[in-house]
Structure formats: structure tokens, C-alpha cells
């Protein structure tokens, strides 16, 4: 998790500590992160972060610098960044320009429950706009989001949310059960059975999502999803290289 352990927002489902004035960013974090990841021998890494509304760019430049450091150290490393909404600015695009392979931003819940679940500075339209702008600017980058179930949503609302996400050309969606971190947090309204998650995965796949995962313990950074995305990204790269090389081969012949 980048940019410290203190968030400037206070979503009702989250146990991360909050403050209006978190400690300053660690300028050495991008390089240190790249060195650590390289030492672990990873092929796929997921970056997460707190929200930093106290910074002019929401921390976008810091996350982008981390992506660049990771890619410089390991050019073949696949990098997924789960980012904030950056207040609706162009921060997500800056992260994409740094070379990220998967840009994730979580809508968290259905439109009706946004104000009850998320911080007042976050909302459905802003999150959808972030995901849509990223895809419009960089069609080759995979976009990803996550929904929590069990906070009072209806079946019709989940279906509508998935439909809207697909209309924004979101590639990957995960659905998981909301688990209350402490008695002070938002209460669980429903325990969704595994069979219902399975049904949502089938429906999401039928809608055209490149990948969907669902289950009580499924979260945004889901290992099976990472394996699938690694295969998908490397396959797309191989296809692109082959297509670029085909005319040259034909001309040489």
C-alpha cells in the first residue's frame, strides 16, 4: 500500500485510519518498492494506496513514479494499480501513462448506496468517469472494478450496476461479501450465499466482461484473477508483436 497508512477519507466499510493531514509522502518509496518487488521475483504485482486529498494531484505523480520504477527494474513485470478517484481529476490517466498494465478503481457498491457506504467525496458517477476516461485514452489497458454485496443492495440494482460498468467498457469485475471490520463500521445487511455469487459471475461473463470473479472471500486483488490477467496481457502483447512483424516479413519475402 503506497502513500502511507493514513487516508484522508472515511468510508464506512473501511478500517484504515483517517486524518485530514497525513504524514508527508516518502520520496524514496517508489525506488524502495521496485527494489523489494525485484527481490521477491514476482511476475505480477498489485499496488494499492490510501486516498490523499491533501495533495494537489491526490498522489497521482507518486503512484506513477512507482510504476515507472517497477518497470525500469523489471521491464516484463505486469503491474496492476488500484487507485483512488483523485477527486475526478486526470490522475488515473497519469498512472496509465507511466506504463501500468491494469488500472483498477473500485465503485464499491450500487449507485443508490454510494452515500451510505463511501466517503461523501466519492460517488458512482465520478468513479465511472475515471474508468471510462482511462479506457477511452488507453484502449489497450485493462480496467477493473469491484462490488461489495451484503450492504443492502437488491438483485435488480446489482444487475443495473454491472450493466453500467460494462457500458463504460470495464474489462474485469469482482464481487465479494462485505465483512464488517469492527462494530463501529457499517453493519452487514445480508450474507450472500456462494451460489448467488456463482450466478453473478455467469451473468457478468454473459454481459461481455473479459473476466469476472465472485465469492464470499473474493476481493479486488484476487489471485486467480491475477493469473488470468497475466495470461491475457501476455497473449495480447504477443499478438500485437506478431501483427507488427507480419508486414515486414511479407515485404522481405
Residue pairs with C-beta under 8 A, 6 or more apart in sequence:
1 48
1 49
1 50
2 29
2 33
2 47
2 48
2 49
2 50
2 59
2 62
2 63
2 66
3 22
3 25
3 29
3 49
3 50
3 52
3 59
3 62
3 63
4 22
4 23
4 25
4 26
4 50
4 52
5 16
5 17
5 50
6 16
6 17
6 18
6 19
6 22
6 23
6 50
7 14
7 16
7 17
7 18
7 19
7 22
7 50
7 51
7 52
8 18
8 19
8 20
8 22
8 50
8 51
8 52
8 53
8 54
9 18
9 51
9 53
9 118
9 119
9 121
9 122
10 18
10 119
11 108
11 117
11 118
11 119
11 122
12 116
12 117
12 118
12 185
12 186
13 108
13 117
13 148
13 151
13 178
13 180
13 181
13 185
13 186
14 181
14 185
15 181
15 182
15 185
16 50
20 54
21 54
22 50
22 52
22 54
25 52
25 55
25 59
25 62
26 32
29 62
29 66
30 62
30 65
30 66
30 68
30 69
31 69
33 47
33 66
33 69
33 70
34 66
34 69
34 70
34 72
34 73
34 74
35 73
37 45
37 70
37 73
37 74
37 77
38 73
38 74
42 77
43 76
43 77
43 78
43 230
44 77
44 78
44 79
44 80
44 226
44 227
44 229
44 230
45 70
45 77
45 78
45 79
45 80
46 80
46 81
46 82
46 104
46 221
46 226
47 63
47 66
47 67
47 79
47 80
47 81
47 82
48 82
48 221
49 59
49 63
49 82
49 83
49 84
50 84
51 58
51 59
51 84
51 119
52 58
52 59
52 84
53 87
53 121
55 62
57 86
57 89
57 91
57 94
58 84
58 86
58 87
58 89
58 91
59 84
59 86
59 91
60 83
60 86
60 89
60 90
60 91
60 92
60 94
60 95
61 94
63 81
63 83
63 91
63 95
63 98
64 94
64 95
64 97
64 98
65 98
67 79
67 81
67 95
67 98
67 99
67 100
68 98
68 99
70 77
70 79
71 77
71 79
71 98
71 99
78 101
78 102
78 229
78 230
78 233
78 234
79 99
79 100
79 101
79 102
80 100
80 101
80 102
80 103
80 104
80 144
80 221
80 226
80 229
81 95
81 100
81 102
81 103
81 104
82 104
82 105
82 106
82 220
82 221
83 91
83 92
83 95
83 103
83 104
83 105
84 91
84 105
85 92
85 105
85 122
85 126
85 127
85 130
86 92
86 130
87 121
88 126
88 129
88 130
90 133
92 103
92 105
92 130
92 133
92 134
93 133
93 134
93 137
93 138
95 103
96 103
96 134
96 137
96 138
96 141
97 138
100 141
101 141
101 142
101 229
101 233
102 141
102 142
102 143
102 144
102 172
102 229
102 233
103 131
103 134
103 141
103 142
103 143
103 144
104 143
104 144
104 145
104 146
104 172
104 220
105 127
105 130
105 131
105 143
105 144
105 145
106 127
106 145
106 146
106 220
107 124
107 127
107 128
107 145
107 146
107 147
107 161
107 165
108 114
108 117
108 118
108 122
108 146
108 147
108 148
109 117
109 118
109 147
109 148
109 151
109 153
110 124
110 147
110 153
110 154
110 157
110 158
110 160
110 161
111 124
111 157
111 160
111 161
111 164
112 153
112 157
113 151
113 152
113 153
113 157
114 122
114 123
114 124
115 123
116 151
116 152
116 186
117 148
117 151
117 186
127 145
128 164
128 165
128 168
131 143
131 145
131 165
131 168
131 169
131 170
132 168
132 169
134 141
134 143
135 141
135 143
135 168
135 169
135 170
136 169
140 236
142 171
142 172
142 210
142 229
142 232
142 233
143 168
143 169
143 170
143 171
143 172
144 170
144 171
144 172
144 173
144 174
144 220
145 165
145 170
145 172
145 173
145 174
145 220
146 173
146 174
146 175
146 176
146 219
146 220
147 158
147 161
147 162
147 173
147 174
147 175
147 176
148 175
148 176
148 177
148 178
149 158
149 175
149 176
149 177
149 178
149 190
149 192
149 196
149 197
149 200
150 177
150 178
150 188
150 189
150 190
150 191
150 192
151 178
151 186
151 188
151 189
152 189
152 190
153 161
158 175
158 200
159 203
162 173
162 200
162 203
162 204
162 207
162 209
163 207
165 173
166 204
166 207
166 208
166 209
170 209
171 209
171 210
171 211
172 209
172 210
172 211
172 212
172 225
172 229
173 204
173 209
173 211
173 212
173 213
174 212
174 213
174 214
174 218
174 219
174 220
174 222
174 225
175 197
175 200
175 201
175 204
175 212
175 213
175 214
175 215
175 218
176 214
176 215
176 216
176 217
176 218
176 219
176 220
177 191
177 192
177 197
177 215
177 216
177 217
178 186
178 188
179 188
180 186
180 187
180 188
191 216
192 216
194 215
194 216
197 214
197 215
197 216
197 218
198 214
198 215
200 212
200 214
201 212
201 213
201 214
204 212
204 214
205 212
210 232
211 225
211 228
211 229
211 232
213 222
213 224
213 225
